Amino acid sequence: MAPQKVNLKNAFSRISEYRTPVTAGELNGQEIRLVKMRGEFIWHHHEHEDEMFLVVKGGFTMCLRTGDVELTEGDFIIIPRGVEHKPFAAHEAHIVLFEPAATLNTGNVQNEFTKTVRVL
């Protein structure tokens, strides 16, 4: 397969739903997922996967049981497997996620926030 360029600004402009991850690329069993966040998510954890959240626009709070972490444009955070977390964005934020392809967006919880990842 030939290399493909992805423009993040254009890719995010094609996403209309909040909290619904979209796969923009794949490498070595990992997916690069784009998600627009706004509002509350749910407390959850991932038994077998670490996750990386990279803020490309806006900002959000990563709520952790040990205390909240504020992230703004250019910041990233890695959530190790097993760590309970809950993202919250008061305003729209554009986030790039790096995680294994099998990662369920709601981890150990399945409810109305659980989404099937679609491809950009």
PDB file as gemmi writes it, atoms N, CA and C in Angstrom:
CRYST1    1.000    1.000    1.000  90.00  90.00  90.00 P 1                      
ATOM      1  N   MET A   1       0.852  -1.179   0.000  1.00  0.00           N  
ATOM      2  CA  MET A   1       0.000   0.000   0.000  1.00  0.00           C  
ATOM      3  C   MET A   1       0.897   1.241   0.000  1.00  0.00           C  
ATOM      4  N   ALA A   2       0.512   2.211  -0.798  1.00  0.00           N  
ATOM      5  CA  ALA A   2       1.283   3.455  -0.904  1.00  0.00           C  
ATOM      6  C   ALA A   2       1.021   4.350   0.311  1.00  0.00           C  
ATOM      7  N   PRO A   3       2.026   5.076   0.779  1.00  0.00           N  
ATOM      8  CA  PRO A   3       1.821   6.018   1.886  1.00  0.00           C  
ATOM      9  C   PRO A   3       0.770   7.064   1.536  1.00  0.00           C  
ATOM     10  N   GLN A   4      -0.008   7.431   2.533  1.00  0.00           N  
ATOM     11  CA  GLN A   4      -1.040   8.449   2.331  1.00  0.00           C  
ATOM     12  C   GLN A   4      -0.875   9.573   3.344  1.00  0.00           C  
ATOM     13  N   LYS A   5      -1.030  10.776   2.852  1.00  0.00           N  
ATOM     14  CA  LYS A   5      -0.978  11.952   3.716  1.00  0.00           C  
ATOM     15  C   LYS A   5      -2.369  12.189   4.304  1.00  0.00           C  
ATOM     16  N   VAL A   6      -2.416  12.557   5.582  1.00  0.00           N  
ATOM     17  CA  VAL A   6      -3.675  12.918   6.229  1.00  0.00           C  
ATOM     18  C   VAL A   6      -3.516  14.321   6.786  1.00  0.00           C  
ATOM     19  N   ASN A   7      -4.408  15.207   6.413  1.00  0.00           N  
ATOM     20  CA  ASN A   7      -4.432  16.558   6.952  1.00  0.00           C  
ATOM     21  C   ASN A   7      -5.437  16.566   8.102  1.00  0.00           C  
ATOM     22  N   LEU A   8      -4.960  16.813   9.317  1.00  0.00           N  
ATOM     23  CA  LEU A   8      -5.838  16.731  10.482  1.00  0.00           C  
ATOM     24  C   LEU A   8      -6.985  17.736  10.432  1.00  0.00           C  
ATOM     25  N   LYS A   9      -6.711  18.945   9.992  1.00  0.00           N  
ATOM     26  CA  LYS A   9      -7.778  19.956   9.931  1.00  0.00           C  
ATOM     27  C   LYS A   9      -8.899  19.483   9.008  1.00  0.00           C  
ATOM     28  N   ASN A  10      -8.546  18.979   7.838  1.00  0.00           N  
ATOM     29  CA  ASN A  10      -9.554  18.479   6.905  1.00  0.00           C  
ATOM     30  C   ASN A  10     -10.257  17.249   7.451  1.00  0.00           C  
ATOM     31  N   ALA A  11      -9.500  16.360   8.071  1.00  0.00           N  
ATOM     32  CA  ALA A  11     -10.097  15.145   8.625  1.00  0.00           C  
ATOM     33  C   ALA A  11     -11.113  15.475   9.713  1.00  0.00           C  
ATOM     34  N   PHE A  12     -10.763  16.380  10.632  1.00  0.00           N  
ATOM     35  CA  PHE A  12     -11.706  16.747  11.689  1.00  0.00           C  
ATOM     36  C   PHE A  12     -12.936  17.452  11.132  1.00  0.00           C  
ATOM     37  N   SER A  13     -12.799  18.159  10.013  1.00  0.00           N  
ATOM     38  CA  SER A  13     -13.959  18.839   9.428  1.00  0.00           C  
ATOM     39  C   SER A  13     -14.986  17.839   8.900  1.00  0.00           C  
ATOM     40  N   ARG A  14     -14.574  16.595   8.703  1.00  0.00           N  
ATOM     41  CA  ARG A  14     -15.479  15.556   8.207  1.00  0.00           C  
ATOM     42  C   ARG A  14     -16.150  14.778   9.333  1.00  0.00           C  
ATOM     43  N   ILE A  15     -15.844  15.116  10.560  1.00  0.00           N  
ATOM     44  CA  ILE A  15     -16.433  14.436  11.719  1.00  0.00           C  
ATOM     45  C   ILE A  15     -17.517  15.335  12.304  1.00  0.00           C  
ATOM     46  N   SER A  16     -18.722  14.793  12.412  1.00  0.00           N  
ATOM     47  CA  SER A  16     -19.828  15.614  12.908  1.00  0.00           C  
ATOM     48  C   SER A  16     -20.304  15.217  14.304  1.00  0.00           C  
ATOM     49  N   GLU A  17     -20.072  13.977  14.721  1.00  0.00           N  
ATOM     50  CA  GLU A  17     -20.556  13.515  16.023  1.00  0.00           C  
ATOM     51  C   GLU A  17     -19.472  13.640  17.092  1.00  0.00           C  
ATOM     52  N   TYR A  18     -19.909  13.963  18.301  1.00  0.00           N  
ATOM     53  CA  TYR A  18     -18.991  13.978  19.433  1.00  0.00           C  
ATOM     54  C   TYR A  18     -18.840  12.567  19.993  1.00  0.00           C  
ATOM     55  N   ARG A  19     -17.668  12.299  20.558  1.00  0.00           N  
ATOM     56  CA  ARG A  19     -17.372  11.040  21.256  1.00  0.00           C  
ATOM     57  C   ARG A  19     -17.519   9.802  20.366  1.00  0.00           C  
ATOM     58  N   THR A  20     -17.328   9.973  19.052  1.00  0.00           N  
ATOM     59  CA  THR A  20     -17.404   8.855  18.117  1.00  0.00           C  
ATOM     60  C   THR A  20     -16.080   8.767  17.368  1.00  0.00           C  
ATOM     61  N   PRO A  21     -15.194   7.854  17.769  1.00  0.00           N  
ATOM     62  CA  PRO A  21     -13.871   7.782  17.158  1.00  0.00           C  
ATOM     63  C   PRO A  21     -13.913   7.350  15.690  1.00  0.00           C  
ATOM     64  N   VAL A  22     -12.999   7.924  14.920  1.00  0.00           N  
ATOM     65  CA  VAL A  22     -12.860   7.626  13.495  1.00  0.00           C  
ATOM     66  C   VAL A  22     -11.397   7.254  13.250  1.00  0.00           C  
ATOM     67  N   THR A  23     -11.167   6.129  12.593  1.00  0.00           N  
ATOM     68  CA  THR A  23      -9.805   5.698  12.303  1.00  0.00           C  
ATOM     69  C   THR A  23      -9.269   6.462  11.101  1.00  0.00           C  
ATOM     70  N   ALA A  24      -8.135   7.126  11.298  1.00  0.00           N  
ATOM     71  CA  ALA A  24      -7.503   7.902  10.224  1.00  0.00           C  
ATOM     72  C   ALA A  24      -6.255   7.214   9.695  1.00  0.00           C  
ATOM     73  N   GLY A  25      -5.762   6.188  10.393  1.00  0.00           N  
ATOM     74  CA  GLY A  25      -4.575   5.475   9.963  1.00  0.00           C  
ATOM     75  C   GLY A  25      -4.298   4.296  10.868  1.00  0.00           C  
ATOM     76  N   GLU A  26      -3.391   3.444  10.423  1.00  0.00           N  
ATOM     77  CA  GLU A  26      -3.051   2.248  11.185  1.00  0.00           C  
ATOM     78  C   GLU A  26      -1.566   1.950  11.013  1.00  0.00           C  
ATOM     79  N   LEU A  27      -0.939   1.524  12.091  1.00  0.00           N  
ATOM     80  CA  LEU A  27       0.450   1.092  12.012  1.00  0.00           C  
ATOM     81  C   LEU A  27       0.735   0.072  13.095  1.00  0.00           C  
ATOM     82  N   ASN A  28       1.317  -1.039  12.692  1.00  0.00           N  
ATOM     83  CA  ASN A  28       1.754  -2.075  13.628  1.00  0.00           C  
ATOM     84  C   ASN A  28       0.679  -2.497  14.625  1.00  0.00           C  
ATOM     85  N   GLY A  29      -0.552  -2.665  14.148  1.00  0.00           N  
ATOM     86  CA  GLY A  29      -1.638  -3.084  15.031  1.00  0.00           C  
ATOM     87  C   GLY A  29      -2.216  -1.976  15.883  1.00  0.00           C  
ATOM     88  N   GLN A  30      -1.702  -0.763  15.737  1.00  0.00           N  
ATOM     89  CA  GLN A  30      -2.222   0.405  16.447  1.00  0.00           C  
ATOM     90  C   GLN A  30      -3.054   1.234  15.478  1.00  0.00           C  
ATOM     91  N   GLU A  31      -4.075   1.893  15.987  1.00  0.00           N  
ATOM     92  CA  GLU A  31      -4.850   2.791  15.145  1.00  0.00           C  
ATOM     93  C   GLU A  31      -4.664   4.224  15.611  1.00  0.00           C  
ATOM     94  N   ILE A  32      -4.684   5.118  14.639  1.00  0.00           N  
ATOM     95  CA  ILE A  32      -4.700   6.549  14.904  1.00  0.00           C  
ATOM     96  C   ILE A  32      -6.148   6.957  14.718  1.00  0.00           C  
ATOM     97  N   ARG A  33      -6.783   7.309  15.828  1.00  0.00           N  
ATOM     98  CA  ARG A  33      -8.206   7.631  15.813  1.00  0.00           C  
ATOM     99  C   ARG A  33      -8.389   9.106  16.124  1.00  0.00           C  
ATOM    100  N   LEU A  34      -9.339   9.700  15.438  1.00  0.00           N  
ATOM    101  CA  LEU A  34      -9.686  11.096  15.661  1.00  0.00           C  
ATOM    102  C   LEU A  34     -11.039  11.133  16.344  1.00  0.00           C  
ATOM    103  N   VAL A  35     -11.159  12.020  17.318  1.00  0.00           N  
ATOM    104  CA  VAL A  35     -12.439  12.159  18.004  1.00  0.00           C  
ATOM    105  C   VAL A  35     -12.640  13.620  18.381  1.00  0.00           C  
ATOM    106  N   LYS A  36     -13.866  14.085  18.166  1.00  0.00           N  
ATOM    107  CA  LYS A  36     -14.269  15.394  18.679  1.00  0.00           C  
ATOM    108  C   LYS A  36     -14.936  15.134  20.015  1.00  0.00           C  
ATOM    109  N   MET A  37     -14.502  15.868  21.019  1.00  0.00           N  
ATOM    110  CA  MET A  37     -15.073  15.700  22.353  1.00  0.00           C  
ATOM    111  C   MET A  37     -15.766  16.976  22.779  1.00  0.00           C  
ATOM    112  N   ARG A  38     -16.863  16.799  23.465  1.00  0.00           N  
ATOM    113  CA  ARG A  38     -17.550  17.901  24.131  1.00  0.00           C  
ATOM    114  C   ARG A  38     -18.485  17.285  25.162  1.00  0.00           C  
ATOM    115  N   GLY A  39     -18.420  17.795  26.359  1.00  0.00           N  
ATOM    116  CA  GLY A  39     -19.279  17.306  27.424  1.00  0.00           C  
ATOM    117  C   GLY A  39     -18.655  16.149  28.199  1.00  0.00           C  
ATOM    118  N   GLU A  40     -19.526  15.482  28.938  1.00  0.00           N  
ATOM    119  CA  GLU A  40     -19.125  14.380  29.826  1.00  0.00           C  
ATOM    120  C   GLU A  40     -18.943  13.093  29.053  1.00  0.00           C  
ATOM    121  N   PHE A  41     -18.025  12.268  29.518  1.00  0.00           N  
ATOM    122  CA  PHE A  41     -17.929  10.892  29.063  1.00  0.00           C  
ATOM    123  C   PHE A  41     -18.241  10.029  30.282  1.00  0.00           C  
ATOM    124  N   ILE A  42     -17.726   8.841  30.366  1.00  0.00           N  
ATOM    125  CA  ILE A  42     -18.012   7.956  31.501  1.00  0.00           C  
ATOM    126  C   ILE A  42     -16.697   7.473  32.114  1.00  0.00           C  
ATOM    127  N   TRP A  43     -16.789   7.103  33.389  1.00  0.00           N  
ATOM    128  CA  TRP A  43     -15.650   6.452  34.032  1.00  0.00           C  
ATOM    129  C   TRP A  43     -15.495   5.073  33.418  1.00  0.00           C  
ATOM    130  N   HIS A  44     -14.267   4.728  33.046  1.00  0.00           N  
ATOM    131  CA  HIS A  44     -13.980   3.415  32.491  1.00  0.00           C  
ATOM    132  C   HIS A  44     -12.484   3.149  32.546  1.00  0.00           C  
ATOM    133  N   HIS A  45     -12.105   1.929  32.244  1.00  0.00           N  
ATOM    134  CA  HIS A  45     -10.694   1.583  32.107  1.00  0.00           C  
ATOM    135  C   HIS A  45     -10.568   0.532  31.013  1.00  0.00           C  
ATOM    136  N   HIS A  46      -9.347   0.282  30.599  1.00  0.00           N  
ATOM    137  CA  HIS A  46      -9.052  -0.718  29.579  1.00  0.00           C  
ATOM    138  C   HIS A  46      -8.140  -1.762  30.211  1.00  0.00           C  
ATOM    139  N   GLU A  47      -8.602  -2.995  30.217  1.00  0.00           N  
ATOM    140  CA  GLU A  47      -7.861  -4.081  30.865  1.00  0.00           C  
ATOM    141  C   GLU A  47      -6.500  -4.333  30.226  1.00  0.00           C  
ATOM    142  N   HIS A  48      -6.434  -4.270  28.884  1.00  0.00           N  
ATOM    143  CA  HIS A  48      -5.239  -4.730  28.181  1.00  0.00           C  
ATOM    144  C   HIS A  48      -4.557  -3.673  27.329  1.00  0.00           C  
ATOM    145  N   GLU A  49      -5.117  -2.474  27.254  1.00  0.00           N  
ATOM    146  CA  GLU A  49      -4.575  -1.472  26.340  1.00  0.00           C  
ATOM    147  C   GLU A  49      -4.207  -0.182  27.052  1.00  0.00           C  
ATOM    148  N   ASP A  50      -3.063   0.381  26.662  1.00  0.00           N  
ATOM    149  CA  ASP A  50      -2.721   1.749  27.034  1.00  0.00           C  
ATOM    150  C   ASP A  50      -3.339   2.653  25.971  1.00  0.00           C  
ATOM    151  N   GLU A  51      -3.627   3.911  26.323  1.00  0.00           N  
ATOM    152  CA  GLU A  51      -4.162   4.874  25.367  1.00  0.00           C  
ATOM    153  C   GLU A  51      -3.360   6.159  25.440  1.00  0.00           C  
ATOM    154  N   MET A  52      -3.193   6.794  24.290  1.00  0.00           N  
ATOM    155  CA  MET A  52      -2.557   8.104  24.257  1.00  0.00           C  
ATOM    156  C   MET A  52      -3.546   9.095  23.671  1.00  0.00           C  
ATOM    157  N   PHE A  53      -3.750  10.215  24.361  1.00  0.00           N  
ATOM    158  CA  PHE A  53      -4.634  11.297  23.926  1.00  0.00           C  
ATOM    159  C   PHE A  53      -3.766  12.512  23.608  1.00  0.00           C  
ATOM    160  N   LEU A  54      -3.824  13.006  22.372  1.00  0.00           N  
ATOM    161  CA  LEU A  54      -3.066  14.170  21.934  1.00  0.00           C  
ATOM    162  C   LEU A  54      -4.055  15.260  21.524  1.00  0.00           C  
ATOM    163  N   VAL A  55      -3.976  16.420  22.162  1.00  0.00           N  
ATOM    164  CA  VAL A  55      -4.895  17.527  21.874  1.00  0.00           C  
ATOM    165  C   VAL A  55      -4.352  18.335  20.699  1.00  0.00           C  
ATOM    166  N   VAL A  56      -5.145  18.423  19.628  1.00  0.00           N  
ATOM    167  CA  VAL A  56      -4.733  19.240  18.487  1.00  0.00           C  
ATOM    168  C   VAL A  56      -5.523  20.539  18.393  1.00  0.00           C  
ATOM    169  N   LYS A  57      -6.675  20.598  19.053  1.00  0.00           N  
ATOM    170  CA  LYS A  57      -7.453  21.840  19.082  1.00  0.00           C  
ATOM    171  C   LYS A  57      -8.287  21.863  20.357  1.00  0.00           C  
ATOM    172  N   GLY A  58      -8.321  23.016  21.015  1.00  0.00           N  
ATOM    173  CA  GLY A  58      -9.108  23.148  22.240  1.00  0.00           C  
ATOM    174  C   GLY A  58      -8.376  22.578  23.438  1.00  0.00           C  
ATOM    175  N   GLY A  59      -9.139  21.992  24.323  1.00  0.00           N  
ATOM    176  CA  GLY A  59      -8.582  21.396  25.520  1.00  0.00           C  
ATOM    177  C   GLY A  59      -9.630  20.561  26.224  1.00  0.00           C  
ATOM    178  N   PHE A  60      -9.176  19.737  27.158  1.00  0.00           N  
ATOM    179  CA  PHE A  60     -10.117  18.930  27.933  1.00  0.00           C  
ATOM    180  C   PHE A  60      -9.471  18.539  29.258  1.00  0.00           C  
ATOM    181  N   THR A  61     -10.291  18.025  30.132  1.00  0.00           N  
ATOM    182  CA  THR A  61      -9.839  17.548  31.428  1.00  0.00           C  
ATOM    183  C   THR A  61      -9.873  16.029  31.429  1.00  0.00           C  
ATOM    184  N   MET A  62      -8.757  15.418  31.802  1.00  0.00           N  
ATOM    185  CA  MET A  62      -8.754  13.972  32.000  1.00  0.00           C  
ATOM    186  C   MET A  62      -8.958  13.760  33.489  1.00  0.00           C  
ATOM    187  N   CYS A  63     -10.138  13.307  33.837  1.00  0.00           N  
ATOM    188  CA  CYS A  63     -10.450  13.035  35.228  1.00  0.00           C  
ATOM    189  C   CYS A  63      -9.868  11.676  35.593  1.00  0.00           C  
ATOM    190  N   LEU A  64      -9.112  11.665  36.674  1.00  0.00           N  
ATOM    191  CA  LEU A  64      -8.514  10.446  37.200  1.00  0.00           C  
ATOM    192  C   LEU A  64      -8.891  10.337  38.669  1.00  0.00           C  
ATOM    193  N   ARG A  65      -8.918   9.159  39.194  1.00  0.00           N  
ATOM    194  CA  ARG A  65      -9.263   8.977  40.609  1.00  0.00           C  
ATOM    195  C   ARG A  65      -8.236   9.658  41.512  1.00  0.00           C  
ATOM    196  N   THR A  66      -7.035   9.895  40.990  1.00  0.00           N  
ATOM    197  CA  THR A  66      -5.974  10.532  41.770  1.00  0.00           C  
ATOM    198  C   THR A  66      -5.933  12.044  41.595  1.00  0.00           C  
ATOM    199  N   GLY A  67      -6.817  12.586  40.736  1.00  0.00           N  
ATOM    200  CA  GLY A  67      -6.852  14.020  40.485  1.00  0.00           C  
ATOM    201  C   GLY A  67      -6.966  14.310  38.998  1.00  0.00           C  
ATOM    202  N   ASP A  68      -7.506  15.463  38.686  1.00  0.00           N  
ATOM    203  CA  ASP A  68      -7.734  15.841  37.294  1.00  0.00           C  
ATOM    204  C   ASP A  68      -6.472  16.403  36.652  1.00  0.00           C  
ATOM    205  N   VAL A  69      -6.343  16.172  35.334  1.00  0.00           N  
ATOM    206  CA  VAL A  69      -5.230  16.693  34.556  1.00  0.00           C  
ATOM    207  C   VAL A  69      -5.818  17.538  33.428  1.00  0.00           C  
ATOM    208  N   GLU A  70      -5.435  18.815  33.379  1.00  0.00           N  
ATOM    209  CA  GLU A  70      -5.899  19.721  32.322  1.00  0.00           C  
ATOM    210  C   GLU A  70      -4.950  19.616  31.137  1.00  0.00           C  
ATOM    211  N   LEU A  71      -5.522  19.448  29.954  1.00  0.00           N  
ATOM    212  CA  LEU A  71      -4.725  19.356  28.732  1.00  0.00           C  
ATOM    213  C   LEU A  71      -5.177  20.428  27.753  1.00  0.00           C  
ATOM    214  N   THR A  72      -4.209  21.068  27.104  1.00  0.00           N  
ATOM    215  CA  THR A  72      -4.500  22.073  26.096  1.00  0.00           C  
ATOM    216  C   THR A  72      -3.766  21.704  24.810  1.00  0.00           C  
ATOM    217  N   GLU A  73      -3.959  22.506  23.768  1.00  0.00           N  
ATOM    218  CA  GLU A  73      -3.377  22.220  22.467  1.00  0.00           C  
ATOM    219  C   GLU A  73      -1.886  21.910  22.584  1.00  0.00           C  
ATOM    220  N   GLY A  74      -1.499  20.793  21.968  1.00  0.00           N  
ATOM    221  CA  GLY A  74      -0.108  20.371  21.989  1.00  0.00           C  
ATOM    222  C   GLY A  74       0.236  19.420  23.117  1.00  0.00           C  
ATOM    223  N   ASP A  75      -0.650  19.263  24.099  1.00  0.00           N  
ATOM    224  CA  ASP A  75      -0.410  18.344  25.215  1.00  0.00           C  
ATOM    225  C   ASP A  75      -0.862  16.933  24.852  1.00  0.00           C  
ATOM    226  N   PHE A  76      -0.204  15.952  25.461  1.00  0.00           N  
ATOM    227  CA  PHE A  76      -0.719  14.597  25.382  1.00  0.00           C  
ATOM    228  C   PHE A  76      -0.572  13.923  26.726  1.00  0.00           C  
ATOM    229  N   ILE A  77      -1.379  12.875  26.896  1.00  0.00           N  
ATOM    230  CA  ILE A  77      -1.331  12.080  28.115  1.00  0.00           C  
ATOM    231  C   ILE A  77      -1.484  10.619  27.724  1.00  0.00           C  
ATOM    232  N   ILE A  78      -0.727   9.773  28.403  1.00  0.00           N  
ATOM    233  CA  ILE A  78      -0.841   8.334  28.203  1.00  0.00           C  
ATOM    234  C   ILE A  78      -1.542   7.762  29.427  1.00  0.00           C  
ATOM    235  N   ILE A  79      -2.625   7.056  29.182  1.00  0.00           N  
ATOM    236  CA  ILE A  79      -3.370   6.405  30.255  1.00  0.00           C  
ATOM    237  C   ILE A  79      -2.990   4.924  30.228  1.00  0.00           C  
ATOM    238  N   PRO A  80      -2.274   4.458  31.245  1.00  0.00           N  
ATOM    239  CA  PRO A  80      -1.872   3.046  31.267  1.00  0.00           C  
ATOM    240  C   PRO A  80      -3.084   2.120  31.443  1.00  0.00           C  
ATOM    241  N   ARG A  81      -2.960   0.932  30.906  1.00  0.00           N  
ATOM    242  CA  ARG A  81      -4.025  -0.075  31.057  1.00  0.00           C  
ATOM    243  C   ARG A  81      -4.396  -0.219  32.530  1.00  0.00           C  
ATOM    244  N   GLY A  82      -5.678  -0.395  32.776  1.00  0.00           N  
ATOM    245  CA  GLY A  82      -6.155  -0.581  34.141  1.00  0.00           C  
ATOM    246  C   GLY A  82      -6.439   0.685  34.912  1.00  0.00           C  
ATOM    247  N   VAL A  83      -6.034   1.855  34.400  1.00  0.00           N  
ATOM    248  CA  VAL A  83      -6.258   3.116  35.112  1.00  0.00           C  
ATOM    249  C   VAL A  83      -7.627   3.682  34.725  1.00  0.00           C  
ATOM    250  N   GLU A  84      -8.466   3.866  35.730  1.00  0.00           N  
ATOM    251  CA  GLU A  84      -9.800   4.409  35.490  1.00  0.00           C  
ATOM    252  C   GLU A  84      -9.689   5.890  35.134  1.00  0.00           C  
ATOM    253  N   HIS A  85     -10.447   6.296  34.123  1.00  0.00           N  
ATOM    254  CA  HIS A  85     -10.380   7.676  33.653  1.00  0.00           C  
ATOM    255  C   HIS A  85     -11.713   8.089  33.042  1.00  0.00           C  
ATOM    256  N   LYS A  86     -11.900   9.419  32.943  1.00  0.00           N  
ATOM    257  CA  LYS A  86     -13.121   9.980  32.364  1.00  0.00           C  
ATOM    258  C   LYS A  86     -12.766  11.314  31.715  1.00  0.00           C  
ATOM    259  N   PRO A  87     -12.726  11.366  30.380  1.00  0.00           N  
ATOM    260  CA  PRO A  87     -12.479  12.642  29.709  1.00  0.00           C  
ATOM    261  C   PRO A  87     -13.695  13.567  29.836  1.00  0.00           C  
ATOM    262  N   PHE A  88     -13.428  14.862  29.964  1.00  0.00           N  
ATOM    263  CA  PHE A  88     -14.490  15.877  29.992  1.00  0.00           C  
ATOM    264  C   PHE A  88     -14.003  17.106  29.230  1.00  0.00           C  
ATOM    265  N   ALA A  89     -14.820  17.576  28.300  1.00  0.00           N  
ATOM    266  CA  ALA A  89     -14.479  18.783  27.541  1.00  0.00           C  
ATOM    267  C   ALA A  89     -15.622  19.782  27.663  1.00  0.00           C  
ATOM    268  N   ALA A  90     -15.364  20.922  28.289  1.00  0.00           N  
ATOM    269  CA  ALA A  90     -16.381  21.962  28.437  1.00  0.00           C  
ATOM    270  C   ALA A  90     -16.758  22.554  27.075  1.00  0.00           C  
ATOM    271  N   HIS A  91     -15.789  22.612  26.174  1.00  0.00           N  
ATOM    272  CA  HIS A  91     -15.983  23.132  24.822  1.00  0.00           C  
ATOM    273  C   HIS A  91     -15.422  22.107  23.850  1.00  0.00           C  
ATOM    274  N   GLU A  92     -15.743  22.246  22.593  1.00  0.00           N  
ATOM    275  CA  GLU A  92     -15.271  21.281  21.604  1.00  0.00           C  
ATOM    276  C   GLU A  92     -13.751  21.164  21.607  1.00  0.00           C  
ATOM    277  N   ALA A  93     -13.281  19.923  21.607  1.00  0.00           N  
ATOM    278  CA  ALA A  93     -11.850  19.636  21.538  1.00  0.00           C  
ATOM    279  C   ALA A  93     -11.625  18.587  20.456  1.00  0.00           C  
ATOM    280  N   HIS A  94     -10.509  18.713  19.752  1.00  0.00           N  
ATOM    281  CA  HIS A  94     -10.135  17.740  18.734  1.00  0.00           C  
ATOM    282  C   HIS A  94      -8.961  16.934  19.283  1.00  0.00           C  
ATOM    283  N   ILE A  95      -9.152  15.621  19.359  1.00  0.00           N  
ATOM    284  CA  ILE A  95      -8.192  14.737  20.000  1.00  0.00           C  
ATOM    285  C   ILE A  95      -7.750  13.646  19.027  1.00  0.00           C  
ATOM    286  N   VAL A  96      -6.454  13.373  19.009  1.00  0.00           N  
ATOM    287  CA  VAL A  96      -5.914  12.229  18.288  1.00  0.00           C  
ATOM    288  C   VAL A  96      -5.609  11.154  19.328  1.00  0.00           C  
ATOM    289  N   LEU A  97      -6.135   9.962  19.098  1.00  0.00           N  
ATOM    290  CA  LEU A  97      -5.908   8.831  19.991  1.00  0.00           C  
ATOM    291  C   LEU A  97      -4.980   7.834  19.313  1.00  0.00           C  
ATOM    292  N   PHE A  98      -4.043   7.290  20.061  1.00  0.00           N  
ATOM    293  CA  PHE A  98      -3.201   6.200  19.597  1.00  0.00           C  
ATOM    294  C   PHE A  98      -3.502   5.019  20.507  1.00  0.00           C  
ATOM    295  N   GLU A  99      -4.017   3.943  19.923  1.00  0.00           N  
ATOM    296  CA  GLU A  99      -4.386   2.795  20.727  1.00  0.00           C  
ATOM    297  C   GLU A  99      -4.468   1.540  19.859  1.00  0.00           C  
ATOM    298  N   PRO A 100      -4.382   0.351  20.473  1.00  0.00           N  
ATOM    299  CA  PRO A 100      -4.521  -0.874  19.694  1.00  0.00           C  
ATOM    300  C   PRO A 100      -5.863  -0.919  18.962  1.00  0.00           C  
ATOM    301  N   ALA A 101      -5.864  -1.557  17.798  1.00  0.00           N  
ATOM    302  CA  ALA A 101      -7.058  -1.595  16.950  1.00  0.00           C  
ATOM    303  C   ALA A 101      -8.270  -2.191  17.653  1.00  0.00           C  
ATOM    304  N   ALA A 102      -8.068  -3.111  18.575  1.00  0.00           N  
ATOM    305  CA  ALA A 102      -9.188  -3.779  19.245  1.00  0.00           C  
ATOM    306  C   ALA A 102      -9.774  -2.972  20.404  1.00  0.00           C  
ATOM    307  N   THR A 103      -9.242  -1.805  20.683  1.00  0.00           N  
ATOM    308  CA  THR A 103      -9.672  -1.021  21.841  1.00  0.00           C  
ATOM    309  C   THR A 103     -11.100  -0.519  21.676  1.00  0.00           C  
ATOM    310  N   LEU A 104     -11.941  -0.825  22.638  1.00  0.00           N  
ATOM    311  CA  LEU A 104     -13.320  -0.336  22.690  1.00  0.00           C  
ATOM    312  C   LEU A 104     -13.296   1.030  23.359  1.00  0.00           C  
ATOM    313  N   ASN A 105     -13.984   2.011  22.796  1.00  0.00           N  
ATOM    314  CA  ASN A 105     -13.893   3.374  23.317  1.00  0.00           C  
ATOM    315  C   ASN A 105     -14.352   3.511  24.763  1.00  0.00           C  
ATOM    316  N   THR A 106     -15.204   2.617  25.228  1.00  0.00           N  
ATOM    317  CA  THR A 106     -15.672   2.681  26.609  1.00  0.00           C  
ATOM    318  C   THR A 106     -15.037   1.608  27.493  1.00  0.00           C  
ATOM    319  N   GLY A 107     -14.010   0.958  26.986  1.00  0.00           N  
ATOM    320  CA  GLY A 107     -13.258   0.002  27.795  1.00  0.00           C  
ATOM    321  C   GLY A 107     -14.097  -1.096  28.401  1.00  0.00           C  
ATOM    322  N   ASN A 108     -14.121  -1.150  29.723  1.00  0.00           N  
ATOM    323  CA  ASN A 108     -14.808  -2.207  30.450  1.00  0.00           C  
ATOM    324  C   ASN A 108     -16.306  -1.981  30.599  1.00  0.00           C  
ATOM    325  N   VAL A 109     -16.834  -0.888  30.044  1.00  0.00           N  
ATOM    326  CA  VAL A 109     -18.254  -0.555  30.163  1.00  0.00           C  
ATOM    327  C   VAL A 109     -18.870  -0.557  28.763  1.00  0.00           C  
ATOM    328  N   GLN A 110     -20.083  -1.102  28.656  1.00  0.00           N  
ATOM    329  CA  GLN A 110     -20.814  -1.004  27.392  1.00  0.00           C  
ATOM    330  C   GLN A 110     -22.162  -0.359  27.679  1.00  0.00           C  
ATOM    331  N   ASN A 111     -22.387   0.796  27.020  1.00  0.00           N  
ATOM    332  CA  ASN A 111     -23.633   1.533  27.206  1.00  0.00           C  
ATOM    333  C   ASN A 111     -23.864   2.414  25.984  1.00  0.00           C  
ATOM    334  N   GLU A 112     -24.667   3.462  26.118  1.00  0.00           N  
ATOM    335  CA  GLU A 112     -24.982   4.324  24.985  1.00  0.00           C  
ATOM    336  C   GLU A 112     -23.775   5.094  24.451  1.00  0.00           C  
ATOM    337  N   PHE A 113     -22.693   5.180  25.213  1.00  0.00           N  
ATOM    338  CA  PHE A 113     -21.474   5.843  24.754  1.00  0.00           C  
ATOM    339  C   PHE A 113     -20.576   4.912  23.932  1.00  0.00           C  
ATOM    340  N   THR A 114     -20.844   3.608  23.971  1.00  0.00           N  
ATOM    341  CA  THR A 114     -20.034   2.652  23.225  1.00  0.00           C  
ATOM    342  C   THR A 114     -20.309   2.816  21.734  1.00  0.00           C  
ATOM    343  N   LYS A 115     -19.259   3.034  20.965  1.00  0.00           N  
ATOM    344  CA  LYS A 115     -19.392   3.289  19.530  1.00  0.00           C  
ATOM    345  C   LYS A 115     -18.529   2.326  18.725  1.00  0.00           C  
ATOM    346  N   THR A 116     -19.023   1.976  17.556  1.00  0.00           N  
ATOM    347  CA  THR A 116     -18.227   1.236  16.596  1.00  0.00           C  
ATOM    348  C   THR A 116     -17.325   2.240  15.891  1.00  0.00           C  
ATOM    349  N   VAL A 117     -16.059   1.934  15.812  1.00  0.00           N  
ATOM    350  CA  VAL A 117     -15.119   2.844  15.184  1.00  0.00           C  
ATOM    351  C   VAL A 117     -15.297   2.734  13.684  1.00  0.00           C  
ATOM    352  N   ARG A 118     -15.444   3.889  13.028  1.00  0.00           N  
ATOM    353  CA  ARG A 118     -15.551   3.883  11.573  1.00  0.00           C  
ATOM    354  C   ARG A 118     -14.253   4.414  10.996  1.00  0.00           C  
ATOM    355  N   VAL A 119     -14.059   4.182   9.695  1.00  0.00           N  
ATOM    356  CA  VAL A 119     -12.845   4.620   9.010  1.00  0.00           C  
ATOM    357  C   VAL A 119     -13.136   5.914   8.280  1.00  0.00           C  
ATOM    358  N   LEU A 120     -12.192   6.835   8.352  1.00  0.00           N  
ATOM    359  CA  LEU A 120     -12.326   8.149   7.717  1.00  0.00           C  
ATOM    360  C   LEU A 120     -12.438   8.006   6.211  1.00  0.00           C  
TER     361      LEU A 120                                                      
END                                                                             
